[in-house]
Amino acid sequence: MVDGTDGTGGADWSGWQAGWDRQQEWYMPDREERFRVMLDMVEAVVGPEARVLDLACGTGSITDRLLKRFPKATSTGVDLDPALLTIARGYFEGEARARFVTADLTDPEWCAKLPYDSYDAVLTATALHWLRLGPLATLYGQVGELVREGGVFMNADRMKDPTTPRINAAERALRHAGMERARAEEGVLDWAQWWEVAAADRVLAAPTAERFAIFGEHADGETPSLEWHASTLRAAGFAEARAVWSSPSDAMVLAVK
């Protein structure tokens, strides 16, 4: 993708989706592995015909993989970012199994915008670190009400352990070295560069300007430990919660209602 068009003057939504995935994979080389495990657990706990809420969905990366793997699954994506939602709606145009909702997850009434009162699975990845602990705990309480009995919630994100500072520093140094090698070998766009391209695109320029007016460069969120996530989810009404996947820097917590 160079100019964001498909050769006929229309937006190249597949190109934008692929470009977003590539940019994210530069930060997380194991991104596809976490998605695979996430969908494995959806299938194991609630089955392949799940009604899914893709929380803080962005361009719909989870929804894309969900619908390709499970033909009878459905997804509701919810996000506040107007640029990423523009890509999601363009990419999934005509796909009856996917719908997208604009909502602020810190708004107490955001759940009222959803098309359903309950979901078999609520999934999210690399997004909720934008929230501080208070709003995140509140969100978990709302998610606990949205997930049906026997349903599942999964969050794959950066989860730091403050009791291991030397391990954390070693992991960070190794990860950054790998990112620099990938940049030199593949010429991948980083976060800032990807948004510069979006801001210059005739279709995405306006929603990109709107998203930076909403969020700024990056929100001042937090990355609590896996133990915090699990205990907060149990307090929100989930019967069980623990890690089902981890890397040196990230983890995925699964909670069953």
N, C-alpha and C positions, 0 to 999 in steps of 0.2 A: 504494500500500500504506500503510494507516494502522495497523491493528491486527494485521496478519499473518495474517488468516483469509480464507477464501474465500467467506464468506457463509453457510456451512452448519455452521460450527464447526470445519472442518478447516483445516489450515495452507495458506496460499496460496503454494505453492512457486514458481510462476511469478512471482508478485509479488516474492518475496524475491530470486529470480534477477535480475529486471529492476532491482530496487533496488540490488543489488550492482553490476551493470553500470553503472548511472547514477553511482553514487558513484565508481567507478574511472575512468569517463570524465571526471569533473570534474578529476582529476589528470592524465589522459592523453587529450586530445581526439582524438589520432590512434590510439587503441587498436584500433579496427576495422581501420584500415589495416594495422597490424602483424599482426593475425590473418589478414587476407586474403593478405598476402605469405607468411606462414608456411604456409598451406594451399596456396598456389600452388606453393611449393617442395616440399611433400610430394608433390603430384601429379607434379611434374616429375621428382623423384629416385626415388621408390619407388612411385608410382602411386596410384590412388584407392581401392584395396582394402586399405589399410595397416592393420597391427596397430600401434596407437599407445599409448605410455605418456605420460599427461598428468601430468607431474612437478610436485609441489606444486600440485595441481589446484584448490584452493579450492572454489568452488561448481560447478566444471566448465565454466567459460567456454569453454575451448579445445575440450573434448569436445562441447559443445553445437554449436559452429560446425562442427566436423569431421563429426559425424553428419548434420547438416542438409545439408552439401555433398556428402558421399560416402556414399551409402546402404549400400555394402558394407564400409565401414571399421568397425573396432572400437576401443574405448578402455578402458584401465585407468587410472583416476585414483588417485593416491596422495597422501596428505596426513596431517598430524597434527592439524590444527585440528578439534575436534569440532563446533563450530558450523557452519563452512562445509561440512564433510562431511555434516552433518545436512540442510542445504539441498540439497546435491548428490544425496544418496540419495533425498530426497523428490521432487525435480524429475525425476529419471531413473527413478523407480519404474516397473517394467514394461518398461523398455527393455533388451532382451536384449543389445544391442551395447555397453552400458556397464556397468562394474563399478567398485567403489571399495574401496580398501584403506587402512586406518589404519596408518601407519608413520612413524617418525622417521627422516628422511634422514641424521641424524648417527649413527644406530645402525649399526654395521658389518654387522649381519645383516638390514637392512631389505629387501634384494632377495629374501630367502628367502620373504617374504610375498606376492610377486607370483605370479600364476597362470601366467606364461610365463617361460621362460629367456631369450628374446630378443624383440626388437621391431624392426619396420621403421623406426619413427620414435619418438624421445623428444622431447617438446615441453614448453616451460615459458615462462612470461611473468610478469614483475613479481613474482618470488617469491624467487629465489636471492640477492638482495641482503640477505636475512635472515642469511646465513651469512658467517662470516669466511673469510679466504683459505685457511687450512689445511683446514678441513672442506669448503670448496667444491672445492679441488683433489682431495681424496679422493673426493668425490662424482663429479667428472668421470671419475676412474679407474673407478669402478663403472659409470657410464653407458657408458664405452667397452667394457665387457664385455657390457652388455645389448644394445647396438645390433648387429644382424647385419652381416656384410660387405656393403657397398653401401648400408647403411642410413644414416639421417640423424639428427642432433641439432640442435635449435635452441633458443636462449635469447634472448628479447627482454626487455631490462631496462635500468635506468640504468647507463651505462658512462661513467665520468668520465675525462677526460684531464687529469692534474695539470699538464701543461706549458702549459695555456691558461687561466690563472686569470681574465683579464679577459673572455675569451669566455664562460667558465663563469658569471661574475657577471652579465653582460648577459643571458644566456639565462635564468638563474634569476629575474632581475627581470621580464623579459618574461612568463615563464610564470606567476609569481605575480599579475601584473596581470591576465592573462587569466582566471585562476581567480577573482579577486575580481569581475570583470565577470560571469562566469557565475553566481556565487553570487547577486549582486544581481538578475540578470535571471530566473533559473530557480529560485531557492530550493533548490538542491541540498544534500543532506546531505553533510558531510565524513566522514572516517574515524571520528572520535570520536563524532559524532552518530549515524551509522549503527549503531555498536555500542551506543549508549545505547538505541536503539529495539529492537535485538535482545535486550538484557538485560532489557527490560520485557515481552517477548513470552512468553506462557505456554508455548509449545513450545520456544523457543530460549533461554529464561532459564538453564536448567541447563547446556546445552552451552556457552553463552557464558561463564558463570562458570568452567567447566572450562578453556576456552581461555585465559582471562586468568591462571588459576593456572599454566598451562604456559608461556605466552609473556611475560606482563606486558604493558605497553603496546605495546612494540615491541622486537624483538631488536636487539642491537648488531652489525649486520652491516657489510659493506663493499661498495663499488662500484668494483671495479677497472676498468682500461681495456679497450677492445676488444682491444688487442694482448695483454694478459694472458690474456683468455679464449681467444683463438685459439691462442696458444702452449701454454697448459695443455691444451687439447683435443688438440693434435697430440702432446703428450707422453703423453696418455692412450690413444693408439693410433689416432686419426683421421688419415687420409691428407691431408685438406684441411680448412681452416677459414678463413673470412673473413666479413666483414659482407655481408648481402644486403638490409639495410634500415637506415635511420637517420633520426632526427629531430634537432633541435638539442640534445636532452638524452639521448636513448636510442638504442640500436642493437640489432640482432638479428644474432647470430653463427650461422652455419650450418657444421656440421662433417659431413663424409662419411667413413664408415668405409672 
